[in-house]
Amino acid sequence: MNNCKQLIKNFALAVLAVPAMYSCSDWTDVEAVDYHYTLPSEQDPEAYNAYLALLKEYKQNPHKILIAKFDNSKYEVSGQADRLSALPDSTDFIVLQAADSLNPVIEQEMKGMREQKGTRTLYALDYADVEAQLQAILDKEEAEAAESDGETESPAPEEGTEQTEGTEQTETPDADRFIEVCTHYADSLLALYDKYGYDGILAVYNNIAYPGSMTEEEKAQLQARQDAFFGKIRNWAESHPDAPFLFEGKPENLVDASILSHADYIIIPGYDAGNINEVLWNAEMSLAEGVPSDRIVFGVAIPSLTDEKATDGYFNGTEYAVIETASNIASDEGSFVKAGLCVKNVRDDYFNPEHTYTHIRQAIQIMN
């Protein structure tokens, strides 16, 4: 397997040695410049095909994985930084930030990368999105009710009925409203799998509510909501056994952790961690009863290029979190299996003077 990885590394370095820019030594002459350069597949098709076969073999064998969270929220594909194909070939999974309304170029690259490189593209279903949609509905209803009350006087309560001051009587319990919104959300999102030809899904649950500190009534409501969200996902996972299913968030806050048995990997977020110890602590605290410990992935970020005050992506203020975390993953120390790395904001790592995606490439090499 080491020979396989070395061949991949050597060939990858060789095919990158193609002209990217041209200069003119005599600015007084105007002449047409041929900007076309020979693609790796055109340089030596036989060697490139052999490289692709080794690459796919590498991904099918045990190794430390790399998950790249890619921001495709800008629909236009105007340069290499907007393209999935520019990511390092050894990337195992790409999670698109904008799941719907994909640019045709992105759709085409998803298919090509799957077939040629074994790279699989996923999208996320986020429990927090359901909560946000429900809150938006409730806020809208409240605003409409307030506007209506301002136009007409409220009727006096009927004789024999009780009205408690400061309470709102709703026709449907909040839990039922959540389930209604969640059902529509999950059905809509899961339909994108076939619509765009995705390879799998990522379920995100970062709710900080801890079941162990709840009353029985509160716990029952939380379980009903979790069942509504993960029930749809469980059905999908069971009907798509060969499709990747990843979990991200706080598994310790699940009332029923059995959904995790379907997950290929469990991502523990450490995107805002200030050092490697915080990342490890987050992982240790997540290993509650029923949480598999043999597929833990650390989530870290690439520092923002546009926000100078942002601290996410740095350890101790200056060190790249992705590099330090990759070094820790390469070791076997710990009470759980460190299966790989999930990197947020990868697109900002494209812009490097030495090489595109410099830190992502380094992390892959360190881990494997």
N, C-alpha and C positions, 0 to 999 in steps of 0.2 A: 504493500500500500504506500510506503514511503517513496518507492521508485515512481509510482503513479503520480504522486503529488509533485515530485521533483520535475517530471516530464511536463506536467501542467504548468508549473512555475516557469521553467525555461522557455517553453513555447510561447507562453503569454508575454514574457518580456521581449521575445524576438519579434512577435507580430506587432508590438506597440512601436517598434522602431520604424515608423513611416513618417514622411514629411507632413507637418501640420501647417507650416507657414512658409511663405516665400518672401525674399527681399529683393530689392532692386539696387544695383550698385551704381547705375548711371541714371539719374533722375531726369536727364534731358531727353532721353529716348522713350517714346511711348510704344509699347508693344503688348500684344495679347499674352496673358499669362494663363497657363493651364493649371487650374487649381485641383484637378483630379489627382488623387493618390490611390495607390493600389491597396485594396482591402486585404486583410490577412487571408481570407478565403480565396482571393485571387492570386496571391503570391505563390502559394503552394497548396492547392486544394487537397491533395492527398494527405499532407502533414496536418492540415487544419482539421480534416475529418477525423484523423487519428486522435488529435487533441480533444475534439468534442466527445469522442467515445470515452476517452480517459476521464474527462471532466464529469460525465454522467455516471461513470463507474464510481468515481470518488464520492459523489453525492449519495449513491445508493449504499455505500458502506458506512460503518460507524465513524463519526467524526463530530467535532464541535461545530454546531450550526451558526449561521449568520442570518438574522432576520433584519431587513431594511425597511423602515417606515418612510414611505416616499410621498412627498407633498405634490399631488397632481391637481390641486384646487384651481390652478390657472389652466383653463381649457386649452389655450394655444400651446403648440409645441414649436418653439421658435429657435431652439438651440440644443446642443448636446446635453446640457444640464437638465433639460426637460424630458430626456429620453431614458426609458428603463434600460435600454441596451448599453448605456454608458456605465452602468453599475458594474463592479467587479464580477467576473464570470463565476467566481466561487460563492456568490450570494445564493443562499438556499431558498429563502422566501422573501417576497416583496409584498408589503401591505400598503395598498393605496389609500390615501387619506380621503379622497373624494370617490365614493363607490359608484356613483351614477353619472350619466352624461360624459362618458369617456370619449376622448378624442380618438378617431379611427387609427391614428398612428400608434397610440398606446395599446389599443385592442390588437393590432397586428403584431406589435412587439411582444405582448403577453403570450401569444400563440407561438411565435418564433422562438422565444427564450425557453418555453416549456419543451418544445420539440428538439431544439438543438443543444441546449445547455442544461436541461433538467431543472431550471429555475421556475418556481411556482408562485403565482400571484394570488393574493388573498385580499379580502376587505373585511371591515369590522362591523359588528353589531354591538352597540354600546348601551348598557342599562341606563346610563345617565341621560342618553338622548330621549328615552321614553319618559323619564322623570321631567325633563325639560319641556317635552311636548305636552304632557299633562298639565304642568304648571301654566303654560301659555294658554291652554284652553280655559283653565279656571280663572286666570287673570282677565281674559276676554269676557267671560261670562259675568264676572264681578263688575267690570266696567260697564257692560251693557245693562246690568241690573241697576247700577247706580244712576245711569243716565235715564232709565225708565222711571225710577223712583222720583227723579227730579221733575219729571213731566206730569206724573199723576200721583195723587195721594194714595198711600197704602190703605187697603180696606181694613176696617176694624176686625179683630178676631171674632169668630163666631162664639156664641154663648156656649159655655160648657167645654171649651178647648183651653189648653194651657199653653202659654208662650213664655219661654225662658229668655230673659234678657241677656244679650251678648252672645247668643248662640245662633248658628245658621242651620236650618233644617234642609238637608239635601235629599233628593229623591233616591239617589243611589249612593252607597258608601264609597269612600275614596278608593278603597281596594278594588272595587268593581270598575270604577272609572279607569284606574291604572290598567287593569286587565284588558279593558276594551281598547285603550290606546295601544297597549303592548301588542295585542293580537294583530292590529292593523300594521303596526311598525314592523314586526317580525315577518309577516307575510310579504310586505313590500320589499324589505331588504333581502330576504332569502330568494326572492324571485330574480334578483340581479345575478345570482350564480349562473343560471342558464342564459339569461339575457346577454351577458357579455363573455361567457365562457371562462369564468374564474376557475381557479383550481381548488379553492377552499375558503374557509372563513375563520375569523378571529372573534371570539366572544369576550367583551370587556366588562368587568364588574369591579368597580372601585368604591362601592358604597361603604362608608365608614361605620355604619350601624352594626354593632356587635350583638349577635343573637343571645349570647350568654348573659347580657345585662338587661334583657328585656322582660317585660311582663308576658304572661302566656298569650294575652290578647294581641300585644304588639308583635310577638314572635309569629303568631298565626297569620297576621296580616303580611308580615315580611315574607314568610314562606309562600303564601299565595301569590305574591308578586314575583318572587324568584321562580316559582313553578311556571308562571305564565311566560316569563322570559326564556328560561332554559328548557321548558317543555318543548317549544317549537324547535329549538336548537338541537335538543336530544333526538327528536324525530328525524331531523335533517341528517344528523351524524349517523344514525342507525341505517338510514336509507342511502347514504353515500359513504360506505366503509373505507373506500380507497382515497377519499378526498381528505386533505389535511384539515384538521380542526385544532385550533390553538386557543388557549385561555390566557387572559391577562387580567391582573388586578389583585384582589384580596380574597384568596380562596378560604382563608380562616373565617370569613364573614358569611359563608354559605351555610344555610340551615341544613341543606342536604348536599353533600360534596360528591355524590355519586356521578354527577355529570363529568367530573374530572377524569373518570376512568376512560372516557371517550377521547380525551385530549391527548394529542401527540406531544405537546409541550405546554408547560405552565410558565408564563412570563411574570416575574415579580418586578414591578416598576421601581426604578431607582433614578428616575430622570432628573430629580432635583437633589440627589444625594451629594454631600460635600466631600465624601471620602469613601474608600472601599469598605470600611467597617460598617458604614450605614447601609450599603448594598447587602452585605452579608447578614446584618441584623434583620433587615426587612425579610430576607429569605427565611431565616430561622424562625421568625415570628409567624410566618405564613404556614408553616408545616404543622397544622392542626390535625386532629384525627380525621382520617379519610382523605387527606391530601397526599398524593403520590410524591415521593421524594427522589424518584429516579429520572426526572425529566424537567429539572428546573433551569430556566433561562433568565439571565439578568438583563433588565432593561435600563439603558443609559442613553444619554443624548449627545449629539454633536453641538458644540457651541454655536450660537446665532451669529451670523455675519452682519446682521442689520441692527442688532440691539447691543450696544457697547456695555450696557449695565447688566446684561443678563449673566447669571452665574451658572445656569444649568449647562452641564457638559464638561465642567472643570472639577477636578479634585484639588483641594487645598489651594484653590484660587488660580493655579497656573497649569496644572497637569491635565492632560486630556483624559477624561473619564473612560473613554472607550479603550485606550491603551492599557491603563492600569487594571481595568476590569478584565480585559482579555488575558493579561498575565496571571491574574488570580484563577481564572477559569482553566488555564493550562495546567494548574496543579490539581492533585487529587485530594487535597486536604478538605475536611469538612464532613458533616453528617448527612449530606445529600449529594446527588449527582449533579454536577454543573454541566449542563448539556450544551450551553452556547450563549450567544449574545443577541439581544434585540436592540437596534440602534434607531433612535428617533431623530428626525431632522437631518437625515443623511444627505439631502440635496446640498446643504451648505458645505459638505466636505468635498464636493466636486471641485470647488474653486481653490486650487492649490498651485503654487508656482512650480513645485517639483513634479507632481503627477496628480491626475484626477483621483479623487477619493483616496488620498494618501493614508489617512488614519484608519479607514475601513480596511484597506488592503493590509496594513500592518497588523491590525487586530486578527484578521483571518490567519495570517502567517504565524502569529504568536500562539494562537489557540491550537493550531494543527501542526 
